[in-house]
Amino acid sequence: MKAARALILACAAALCLAAASDPAERLPDAAQEAHARELFRQIRCVVCQSESIDESEADLARDLRRTVREQVAAGRSDAEIKQFLTTRYGEFILLKPPFSGATLVLWLLPAALLAGAVGVLLAQARRRTPAEAALSPEEEARLRALTAANGPEMASTSSHDGAEDDPRVT
Amino acid sequence: MTAELGAFSLVLALVFSLAQAVLSAAGRVTGAQAFRRAGEGAALAAFLAVAAAFLALTAAFVSSDFSIAYVANNSHTDKPLIYKIAGVWGGHEGSLLLWCLALTGYGAAVALFGERLPRNLKSLTVASQGVLGVLFIGFAVFASNAFLRLPTPPVEGRSLNPLLQDPALALHPPFLYAGYVGLSVPFSLAVAALIEGRIDAAWARWVRPWTLAAWSLLTVGITLGAFWAYYELGWGGWWAWDPVENASFMPWLASAALLHSAVVTEKRGALPGWTVFLALLAFSFSMLGAFLVRSGILTSVHAFAVDPTRGVILVGIMLAAAGAGFGLFAWRVPNLAPGGVFAPISREASLVLNNLFLAVAAAVVFVGTLFPLLFEALHKTISIGPPYFNLTFAPLMGAALLVLPAGPLLAWKRADLKGVWQRLMLAAALAAGAAILTLALHAPIAVFAAIGVGLGVWVAVGALLEAAQRVRLFKAPLAESLRRVGGLPRGSWGMTLAHLGLGLFVMGAAYETAYRVEAAEVLAPGGSLRLGAYVLTLDSVVGVAGPNYSAERARISVTRANGAPVCKAEPERRYYPVNRQQTSEVGLCFKGLNDLYVVAGDARALPNGTEGRLIRAYWNPWVRLIFLGPLLMAIGGALSLSDRRLRLAAAQRAAPVTAEARA
């Protein structure tokens, strides 16, 4: 664990500047440079924690930026560049996990949860509505008694009436 | 002596917490008032004992008592007083003590201010807080004691990490922990209600103020952390979807959902099971956050404390507490009375949608944070960074924001969507206009930024429209509207403020992320660089001596392109000799909602042989909204908290009203 602590302190010590804007590293072609910067934000500085190579001042991040810039300048596609990086460093280097195999759970989870929750809600609504929507004869009688006694203001749904008057609650 | 007093007080607090749990539970079982009172007294005593321990540690920090290992590791005689005090919670042991202080503080608050709670519910709530106290104070005493002495005290301490020596970060942990631990009260209330087997409107009314307080404090804490990251880490980022940030965001999302579902349970008696579930979940996420940050399991920029054995104990505490809560839930929830019924178009339904999106969003953050750990256990590695969250979290929140303005305008039980739409047309028109303007005025077309700005305007204007309709602005005479402003419950103003703050935050976040401008050059004194409409000239670089650091300060004049002066920025590059660490202090110029953000980098040789400095500068448009919005949300929460209806209990409140009505 000593090593982990040292790593964290080392990372904290290397100032987390958006290092990629360094004029010494820039590509002469502005469009290519902008494109390289966009790629940097999707690539992890693998020795730092939760930092892209766009932000990190670590030596490895600098090397990776040079590699990516060279390949962008050489006209290689994004897919080729990412492929090159993952064969060297593994999928760990991509900040966006791939859409395949074990990570399917990760990508499909939000939609699956939403669909499941909507399904449960619909099923509940269908099951409960017919039984509870209508008032029982006793409730109807009580309602008539209440409205007769208190006049029309009881019909309002302001926050002053509410659950505490509801016979189902308590 | 202070260390021994502190250690003794902490053991005393453990005994009091145990007494609090046992006596309160005995009070519930036997019904004896003496036991109940004794349990409440023990809760108060436990808080006073932890407070004494906390004061003892603070005194040790202020007097730089390096015979205490924790002080020697986190303090230094040269540190300014404020950072000596902030050092108390700068490390693992001290932050746990802060956690215990908040936990016993909330327990004492329930004992003192809970006089209108049903007696049995109160006794069980105090008992549950006592059990939590035993778990966490026990951990502090036996596995994480801040008062251990060193056999040979060093002459000087190792000081606090310089990155943490900052006003915003000195205040960040107290707010965050007060928020995290504040959620223990809804948790204990849920446990107590599940044991009693009764979840009703009165219970929901009791959950709300505690949740509001915890949520508001958590909002302030997270915002302070984001603000610190923004100006201290030196690249202008305020949220990185770092696991430690996510750890604080999960309880925030869960408590935001709880706030809304508790309203439904209170007003309509609906969703009782779901509200209880959220109350359990929110504090479970808090404990998960404490575990993730303090165990060092996620080594990230923020994880400044690392210790695996403690992590195992923390995970045990978390599983015991959350497991007991959810176990009770699984046992009791089938017997709960079903809640009230409502139509698909109603305020209840809109709040259910809100909860649906918030809960799924919390699940996304949970999975995105823990999935890499699971992978690591299988000896594989994976990174889940901002691109994942942008693709999953953002659309969920977008959907929630789309529904939001309609919610407060819908009637309970059954509502008329057409009427609501007519009342929101102005907001929709303004939102569409803002989105189109954003697209038209900026050269690189950023569709998501336009959508974000549009949604922000939709939410903010929607909140204002709802408030305007409540006071009948322009419909009634102005005097009548003003009278109504004072007459409306503070809770509804709190909601308006919180929703307005959320809208402003969304506008700022979308706009800043898409349209920030960046420039960097190596400059010799007299040299300048261009940043958008501004010119930055390096006047000079001077040496400055701080209390515990030395610094190089770059003096930079900012002018418009025509030479008109705008402001001065003075970024620093600091060196802390004790930690042998370099940090950067950003130079900021406020321009309304925008920031001009200047960072001084290292010395570099220019092509002509002279020495220059690397100067980076950013134009961060609307960035202030990102911090002002959440602040407004927290103020809204505090305003709601001051509402009479939440402070007084149901019985007390209802009686005089009905008496008047019948008279």
Chai-1 contact restraints between the chains, C-beta under 6 A:
chainA,res_idxA,chainB,res_idxB,connection_type,confidence,min_distance_angstrom,max_distance_angstrom,comment,restraint_id
A,M1,B,V306,contact,1.0,0.0,6.0,A-B,restraint_1
A,M1,B,P308,contact,1.0,0.0,6.0,A-B,restraint_2
A,A4,B,T299,contact,1.0,0.0,6.0,A-B,restraint_3
A,A4,B,V306,contact,1.0,0.0,6.0,A-B,restraint_4
A,R5,B,V306,contact,1.0,0.0,6.0,A-B,restraint_5
A,I8,B,T299,contact,1.0,0.0,6.0,A-B,restraint_6
A,A12,B,L163,contact,1.0,0.0,6.0,A-B,restraint_7
A,A13,B,Q581,contact,1.0,0.0,6.0,A-B,restraint_8
A,L15,B,G234,contact,1.0,0.0,6.0,A-B,restraint_9
A,L15,B,S584,contact,1.0,0.0,6.0,A-B,restraint_10
A,C16,B,L233,contact,1.0,0.0,6.0,A-B,restraint_11
A,C16,B,G234,contact,1.0,0.0,6.0,A-B,restraint_12
A,L17,B,G234,contact,1.0,0.0,6.0,A-B,restraint_13
A,L17,B,W235,contact,1.0,0.0,6.0,A-B,restraint_14
A,A18,B,W235,contact,1.0,0.0,6.0,A-B,restraint_15
A,S21,B,E518,contact,1.0,0.0,6.0,A-B,restraint_16
A,S21,B,A520,contact,1.0,0.0,6.0,A-B,restraint_17
A,S21,B,R616,contact,1.0,0.0,6.0,A-B,restraint_18
A,P23,B,A520,contact,1.0,0.0,6.0,A-B,restraint_19
A,P23,B,E521,contact,1.0,0.0,6.0,A-B,restraint_20
A,Q42,B,P387,contact,1.0,0.0,6.0,A-B,restraint_21
A,R44,B,S383,contact,1.0,0.0,6.0,A-B,restraint_22
A,Q49,B,T299,contact,1.0,0.0,6.0,A-B,restraint_23
A,Q49,B,S300,contact,1.0,0.0,6.0,A-B,restraint_24
A,Q49,B,V301,contact,1.0,0.0,6.0,A-B,restraint_25
A,S50,B,A240,contact,1.0,0.0,6.0,A-B,restraint_26
A,S50,B,D242,contact,1.0,0.0,6.0,A-B,restraint_27
A,S50,B,S300,contact,1.0,0.0,6.0,A-B,restraint_28
A,S50,B,V301,contact,1.0,0.0,6.0,A-B,restraint_29
A,E55,B,W235,contact,1.0,0.0,6.0,A-B,restraint_30
A,E91,B,I382,contact,1.0,0.0,6.0,A-B,restraint_31
A,F92,B,T381,contact,1.0,0.0,6.0,A-B,restraint_32
A,F92,B,S383,contact,1.0,0.0,6.0,A-B,restraint_33
A,L95,B,S383,contact,1.0,0.0,6.0,A-B,restraint_34
A,L95,B,G385,contact,1.0,0.0,6.0,A-B,restraint_35
A,L95,B,P387,contact,1.0,0.0,6.0,A-B,restraint_36
A,K96,B,P387,contact,1.0,0.0,6.0,A-B,restraint_37
A,K96,B,Y388,contact,1.0,0.0,6.0,A-B,restraint_38
A,P97,B,I382,contact,1.0,0.0,6.0,A-B,restraint_39
A,P97,B,I384,contact,1.0,0.0,6.0,A-B,restraint_40
A,L106,B,F371,contact,1.0,0.0,6.0,A-B,restraint_41
A,L109,B,V367,contact,1.0,0.0,6.0,A-B,restraint_42
A,P110,B,V360,contact,1.0,0.0,6.0,A-B,restraint_43
A,P110,B,V364,contact,1.0,0.0,6.0,A-B,restraint_44
A,P110,B,T392,contact,1.0,0.0,6.0,A-B,restraint_45
A,L113,B,V360,contact,1.0,0.0,6.0,A-B,restraint_46
A,L113,B,A363,contact,1.0,0.0,6.0,A-B,restraint_47
A,L114,B,V360,contact,1.0,0.0,6.0,A-B,restraint_48
A,A117,B,L356,contact,1.0,0.0,6.0,A-B,restraint_49
A,E132,B,V341,contact,1.0,0.0,6.0,A-B,restraint_50
A,T157,B,W412,contact,1.0,0.0,6.0,A-B,restraint_51
A,G162,B,K267,contact,1.0,0.0,6.0,A-B,restraint_52
A,A163,B,A201,contact,1.0,0.0,6.0,A-B,restraint_53
A,A163,B,K267,contact,1.0,0.0,6.0,A-B,restraint_54
A,A163,B,R268,contact,1.0,0.0,6.0,A-B,restraint_55
A,A163,B,G269,contact,1.0,0.0,6.0,A-B,restraint_56
A,E164,B,A201,contact,1.0,0.0,6.0,A-B,restraint_57
A,E164,B,A650,contact,1.0,0.0,6.0,A-B,restraint_58
A,D166,B,G269,contact,1.0,0.0,6.0,A-B,restraint_59
A,R168,B,G269,contact,1.0,0.0,6.0,A-B,restraint_60
A,V169,B,D200,contact,1.0,0.0,6.0,A-B,restraint_61
A,V169,B,A201,contact,1.0,0.0,6.0,A-B,restraint_62
A,V169,B,G269,contact,1.0,0.0,6.0,A-B,restraint_63
A,T170,B,D200,contact,1.0,0.0,6.0,A-B,restraint_64
